[in-house]
């Protein structure tokens, strides 16, 4: 008989949730850097076009 909440399954679940949280945080960081980079490039291009001779 296997207990539904055995210590090994509980530990595995906690590890999985911790890894999932870490991965989700990395995705948000990637998205933030990506959006910042896109806007930075857009502003540089707008500046270049407006100040071109």
OpenMM code with the backbone's topology and positions (N, CA, C; nanometers):
from openmm import Vec3, app, unit

residues = "UNK UNK UNK UNK UNK UNK UNK UNK UNK UNK UNK UNK UNK UNK UNK UNK UNK UNK UNK UNK UNK UNK UNK UNK UNK UNK UNK UNK UNK UNK UNK UNK UNK UNK UNK UNK UNK UNK UNK UNK UNK UNK UNK UNK UNK UNK UNK UNK UNK UNK UNK UNK UNK".split()
positions = [
    Vec3(0.0838, -0.1181, 0.0000),
    Vec3(0.0000, 0.0000, 0.0000),
    Vec3(0.0888, 0.1252, 0.0000),
    Vec3(0.0505, 0.2179, -0.0841),
    Vec3(0.1238, 0.3437, -0.0868),
    Vec3(0.0357, 0.4542, -0.0312),
    Vec3(0.0919, 0.5266, 0.0599),
    Vec3(0.0212, 0.6406, 0.1172),
    Vec3(0.0203, 0.7538, 0.0145),
    Vec3(-0.0928, 0.8199, 0.0010),
    Vec3(-0.1050, 0.9252, -0.1002),
    Vec3(-0.0115, 1.0426, -0.0714),
    Vec3(0.0111, 1.0730, 0.0537),
    Vec3(0.0989, 1.1828, 0.0919),
    Vec3(0.2249, 1.1295, 0.1592),
    Vec3(0.2925, 1.0412, 0.0917),
    Vec3(0.4149, 0.9863, 0.1485),
    Vec3(0.5233, 1.0947, 0.1475),
    Vec3(0.6219, 1.0828, 0.2341),
    Vec3(0.7270, 1.1855, 0.2427),
    Vec3(0.8012, 1.2063, 0.1105),
    Vec3(0.8257, 1.1002, 0.0354),
    Vec3(0.8998, 1.1168, -0.0895),
    Vec3(0.8164, 1.1926, -0.1926),
    Vec3(0.6873, 1.1611, -0.2008),
    Vec3(0.6015, 1.2330, -0.2957),
    Vec3(0.5863, 1.3783, -0.2541),
    Vec3(0.5751, 1.4019, -0.1225),
    Vec3(0.5613, 1.5381, -0.0731),
    Vec3(0.6874, 1.6190, -0.1040),
    Vec3(0.8036, 1.5588, -0.0830),
    Vec3(0.9299, 1.6256, -0.1123),
    Vec3(0.9413, 1.6533, -0.2619),
    Vec3(0.9039, 1.5548, -0.3418),
    Vec3(0.9096, 1.5725, -0.4868),
    Vec3(0.8180, 1.6855, -0.5300),
    Vec3(0.6988, 1.6917, -0.4731),
    Vec3(0.6025, 1.7969, -0.5085),
    Vec3(0.6551, 1.9343, -0.4688),
    Vec3(0.7150, 1.9450, -0.3496),
    Vec3(0.7706, 2.0728, -0.3060),
    Vec3(0.8851, 2.1153, -0.3978),
    Vec3(0.9698, 2.0184, -0.4365),
    Vec3(1.0798, 2.0491, -0.5276),
    Vec3(1.0276, 2.0949, -0.6633),
    Vec3(0.9241, 2.0271, -0.7120),
    Vec3(0.8660, 2.0618, -0.8418),
    Vec3(0.8056, 2.2015, -0.8385),
    Vec3(0.7343, 2.2338, -0.7303),
    Vec3(0.6749, 2.3667, -0.7173),
    Vec3(0.7827, 2.4750, -0.7077),
    Vec3(0.8899, 2.4469, -0.6351),
    Vec3(0.9992, 2.5437, -0.6236),
    Vec3(1.0637, 2.5674, -0.7596),
    Vec3(1.0863, 2.4601, -0.8353),
    Vec3(1.1461, 2.4734, -0.9680),
    Vec3(1.0517, 2.5481, -1.0616),
    Vec3(0.9229, 2.5200, -1.0525),
    Vec3(0.8250, 2.5879, -1.1375),
    Vec3(0.8213, 2.7369, -1.1065),
    Vec3(0.8288, 2.7731, -0.9786),
    Vec3(0.8312, 2.9139, -0.9388),
    Vec3(0.9557, 2.9817, -0.9926),
    Vec3(1.0694, 2.9126, -0.9830),
    Vec3(1.1947, 2.9686, -1.0337),
    Vec3(1.1864, 2.9887, -1.1847),
    Vec3(1.1328, 2.8908, -1.2563),
    Vec3(1.1204, 2.9022, -1.4013),
    Vec3(1.0274, 3.0165, -1.4391),
    Vec3(0.9175, 3.0313, -1.3656),
    Vec3(0.8227, 3.1388, -1.3953),
    Vec3(0.8886, 3.2749, -1.3730),
    Vec3(0.9676, 3.2864, -1.2681),
    Vec3(1.0379, 3.4120, -1.2409),
    Vec3(1.1362, 3.4425, -1.3536),
    Vec3(1.2059, 3.3411, -1.4032),
    Vec3(1.2993, 3.3619, -1.5131),
    Vec3(1.2274, 3.4066, -1.6397),
    Vec3(1.1094, 3.3524, -1.6653),
    Vec3(1.0314, 3.3933, -1.7821),
    Vec3(0.9919, 3.5397, -1.7703),
    Vec3(0.9496, 3.5831, -1.6522),
    Vec3(0.9120, 3.7241, -1.6335),
    Vec3(1.0323, 3.8151, -1.6495),
    Vec3(1.1498, 3.7749, -1.5986),
    Vec3(1.2709, 3.8549, -1.6174),
    Vec3(1.3057, 3.8659, -1.7645),
    Vec3(1.2978, 3.7531, -1.8353),
    Vec3(1.3277, 3.7547, -1.9782),
    Vec3(1.2326, 3.8483, -2.0517),
    Vec3(1.1030, 3.8397, -2.0198),
    Vec3(1.0035, 3.9256, -2.0835),
    Vec3(1.0310, 4.0728, -2.0534),
    Vec3(1.0655, 4.1042, -1.9292),
    Vec3(1.0938, 4.2428, -1.8916),
    Vec3(1.2148, 4.2966, -1.9671),
    Vec3(1.3235, 4.2194, -1.9721),
    Vec3(1.4425, 4.2637, -2.0448),
    Vec3(1.4133, 4.2774, -2.1936),
    Vec3(1.3379, 4.1851, -2.2498),
    Vec3(1.3038, 4.1890, -2.3912),
    Vec3(1.2237, 4.3151, -2.4241),
    Vec3(1.1203, 4.3420, -2.3447),
    Vec3(1.0374, 4.4603, -2.3707),
    Vec3(1.1172, 4.5889, -2.3508),
    Vec3(1.2013, 4.5934, -2.2487),
    Vec3(1.2856, 4.7104, -2.2279),
    Vec3(1.3778, 4.7305, -2.3478),
    Vec3(1.4382, 4.6231, -2.3954),
    Vec3(1.5293, 4.6325, -2.5098),
    Vec3(1.4593, 4.6797, -2.6357),
    Vec3(1.3403, 4.6272, -2.6623),
    Vec3(1.2641, 4.6685, -2.7803),
    Vec3(1.2325, 4.8174, -2.7731),
    Vec3(1.1893, 4.8653, -2.6571),
    Vec3(1.1563, 5.0071, -2.6441),
    Vec3(1.2809, 5.0947, -2.6546),
    Vec3(1.3889, 5.0501, -2.5961),
    Vec3(1.5136, 5.1261, -2.6049),
    Vec3(1.5573, 5.1407, -2.7501),
    Vec3(1.5543, 5.0298, -2.8243),
    Vec3(1.5913, 5.0347, -2.9660),
    Vec3(1.4960, 5.1255, -3.0430),
    Vec3(1.3667, 5.1168, -3.0129),
    Vec3(1.2684, 5.2011, -3.0818),
    Vec3(1.2974, 5.3493, -3.0553),
    Vec3(1.3269, 5.3869, -2.9306),
    Vec3(1.3550, 5.5270, -2.9007),
    Vec3(1.4834, 5.5738, -2.9685),
    Vec3(1.5845, 5.4896, -2.9739),
    Vec3(1.7082, 5.5252, -3.0436),
    Vec3(1.6805, 5.5453, -3.1924),
    Vec3(1.5998, 5.4589, -3.2517),
    Vec3(1.5677, 5.4727, -3.3938),
    Vec3(1.4850, 5.5996, -3.4193),
    Vec3(1.3903, 5.6289, -3.3319),
    Vec3(1.3114, 5.7512, -3.3457),
    Vec3(1.4037, 5.8732, -3.3361),
    Vec3(1.4952, 5.8712, -3.2405),
    Vec3(1.5896, 5.9822, -3.2264),
    Vec3(1.6744, 5.9962, -3.3530),
    Vec3(1.7236, 5.8854, -3.4048),
    Vec3(1.8067, 5.8886, -3.5244),
    Vec3(1.7308, 5.9434, -3.6448),
    Vec3(1.6066, 5.9037, -3.6612),
    Vec3(1.5271, 5.9488, -3.7753),
    Vec3(1.4948, 6.0979, -3.7615),
    Vec3(1.4617, 6.1416, -3.6425),
    Vec3(1.4235, 6.2819, -3.6235),
    Vec3(1.5417, 6.3765, -3.6335),
    Vec3(1.6623, 6.3261, -3.6064),
    Vec3(1.7801, 6.4118, -3.6088),
    Vec3(1.8664, 6.3875, -3.7326),
    Vec3(1.8181, 6.3114, -3.8259),
    Vec3(1.8934, 6.2878, -3.9482),
    Vec3(1.8891, 6.4134, -4.0352),
    Vec3(1.9951, 6.4358, -4.1097),
    Vec3(1.9976, 6.5537, -4.1982),
    Vec3(1.9458, 6.5182, -4.3347),
] * unit.nanometer
topology = app.Topology()
chain = topology.addChain("A")
for resn in residues:
    res = topology.addResidue(resn, chain)
    for name in ("N", "CA", "C"):
        topology.addAtom(name, app.Element.getBySymbol(name[0]), res)
